[in-house]
Amino acid sequence: MNAVPRPTKRTPEARAALLASLRGGATRREAAADAGIDQNTFYRWLKADPSLRARVERAETDAVAARLDRSLERLLPPPRPALTQEDVERLRCCAVPGGARG
């Protein structure tokens, strides 16, 4: 008997759900659950797809920048300093699991 392969969960909708969750500040585990996949599946996708990995890292960076902006809004009166991409990348290692170490 020929087994019928299971349909893939690696759809544009699943990727969009992952990225939206991460941009919203979800952990990778939470984002995987939001996309309807297991965390191990998510990590396999990241390993197999450098483009997805880059988009995930960017979504996480965007979430860090948004959290930092909200913190600055609470702590500093206007006018506030703007965060550059370099600032975000430097802070990323402290705020994002698996972030760049430098």
Protein Blocks (a to p, Z undefined) as FASTA:
>chain_A
ZZdddddfbdfklmmmmmmmmmnopafklmmmmnopafklmmmmmmmmmklmmmmmmmmm
mmmmmmmmmmmmmmpccddddddfklmmmmmmmmmghiacZZ
